């Protein structure tokens, strides 16, 4: 099993819902996905680094969803409204009144990994787009070790790998980028009509941290 993820969020624009989300896809046909995506993106190479927010690459958005629908793949999304993040005195999600983005992000990712029932697979490879950490490289290393420790504890019978990579180093992260940006638009009020039309299988989790309030 292969899982590719990227994040999207709105923490500043109060005219839209403020949220954090982690989105992407999982597949058992990684070679098939890679070959098809390499073919789809070929005509766009050289224009700039392929990125979902660049209008030059908008035609690739529908290609991504079509590709997922043609393969043994599922879309993945976990969404957390900021106003639903527990903010009690002893919560780990706030520090000195400020949102602890890294902690919220880590716990959201764990919630997604629990939902995926990875014990069904002998080996799982997880790749996530490398994000900036306040602690720099040490923060990234700590985050990676925390997730690997969680996977080992929660799925002891599954061989798991978890790496953080910049999107330009792995073209399958470009797919996760388009998926993540599409969910971002959806969470900001723009319905993903193609998703409904193609009947793509999706694992969706909303406000997982709210459940921790008990």
N, C-alpha and C positions, 0 to 999 in steps of 0.2 A: 504494500500500500504506500502511495506517495501523496503527500499533502503539501500544498503551496499556499502561503498566506501573505496578506498585506493589511495594513491598517488604514482607516480613514476616520476623521473626527472633526467636530466643530466645537471649539471651546470658547470662541470669541463673539461670533455673530449672534446676538440675542434675538434677531428677527427670525431665526431658524431654531429648531430644536438643538440643544447642546448635548452632544453625545460622543462616545467613543465606540468604534466598531472594528472588528477583525473579520476579514472576509477572504475567500479564496475558493479552492476546490480540492477534492480528493479524487484519486483515480488509481485503478489497477492496470490501466493501459498507458503507462507513461510514455513508452516509445511511440505509440500511435498518436498520442496527443502532441508530442514533440515534433514528429514528422509533419503533421497537418499544420501546426502553428508555424513551423519554419516556412512552409509553402505559402501560407496566407500573408505573412509579414514581408516576404521577399521584395515585393514591389515598393515597400515603404523604407527599405534600408537606404541610408545615406541622407535622408531629409533632416534627421536629428535623432536624438535618442528617443525611442518609442515610449510614449507616456500617455496615459489615458486622458489627462487634462489638456493635452495639446490637440487642437481642432484638426490638425493635419492628419491625425490618426483615427478620427472618428469612425471611418468605415470599418475599422478593425473591431469595434465594439460588438456589432452584430455577429461578426465572424467568431468571436470568443464564445458567445452564448450558443451559437449554432454548433461549434466544435464540442462543447460540453454535452449538448443534446445527442450528438452522434456517437459518443463513447460511453464506456462504463465509468462515468464520473458523476459527482454530485457537487453542487454549489454549497459553500459553507459560509455562515454568517453568525456572528454573536454581537449583540447590540446592547449598549448600556447608556441609558439616559443619565446625565450628570445629576439631575435633581433626585434621582432614585438611588444614588450611591449613599450607603449608610454614613452618617456624619456624627455619630455619637462620640462622646469624649474619648473612648478608648479604641475607636476604629483605626485601622492601619491605613485608611484611604485618604486621610487628610493629615497634613503636617503644618502646624502653626496657622491653621485656617486655610491653607492652600491645598488644592487637590494633588494627591500623590499619584501622578499619571502612571508611573512605572508599576506601582503596586496594583492599581486598578487593571492595567493592561495584562499583567501577569495572571491575576486571578480570573479574568475573562478568558484568557487562553486556556487555563486549566479547566474551566467550566466546559469549554468546547471539546477539549480532549476527552473529558469524562463522557460526554454525550455521544462520542463517535464509537464507543465500544471497541477499542483497538485490540482487545484480547482475542478477537476473531482472526487476527493476522499473526503470522510468525515473525514478520519483519516490517517495520514502519519507518519511512524516511520523511522527516518534516523539515521543510525549508521555509523560512519567513524572511520577508524583506527587512533588511537591517535598518533599524530606526536610531535616532539620536538619543543618547542617554545623558542625563545630567552628570553622571559620574564617568562619562567617556568610555574608554575601552574596559575599564574595571567594571562599570555598570553593565555593559553588554555581557561580559564574562559571568558575572554574578547571575544575571537573568538566564543565561544559557544553562548554567549549572543548576539553578533552581528548577527549571523545566525538566531537565534530564533526570534529576533526583525524583521529581514527581512521577515521571513516566516509569521509572524503575520500580517505584513503590506501588503505584496504582496498577501497572500492567507488568508484573514480574515475569510473565511467560512470553512476553513480546520483546524482541530485540529492537530497540528504538534509537534513532539518531535524530538530533535536532541541531540545525545550524542556522545562523543569521548571515544572509548574503545580500549585497547590493543588487538591485534589480537588473543593472546592466551586465552582471556577471552570469545570469541565468535567464534564458529567454522564457522559461515557464513562469517566472515571477512577473513577466509582462502580462500574462493571462490573469494572474492574481490581481495585478494592478487595475486592469479593466473591470474585473469583477468587483473589486473593492470600490472603485469610483462609481460604478453603476448602483451599488447598494447605498453609497453616500447620497447620490441624487435621489434615490428612493426614500431614504430616511429624511431628506429635506423636502419631500412632498412631490417628487416626480415619479409616478408609478412605472415599474419595469414591465411594460405591456408584453414585450418579447418573451419575458420569463414565463408569463401565463400562457402565451400562445404555444410555446415550445414544450410546455409541461415538463420542465427540467426538475429533476429531483433535488430537493434542497433541505439541508439541515440548518434550521434557524433557531437561535436562542435569544430571548429578549430579557434584559435586566436580570442577569443571573446573580448579581451581588445583592439585589433586594432580598433574595431568599435567606441571606445570612442574618437578617434582622431577627429571624425567629418569630 
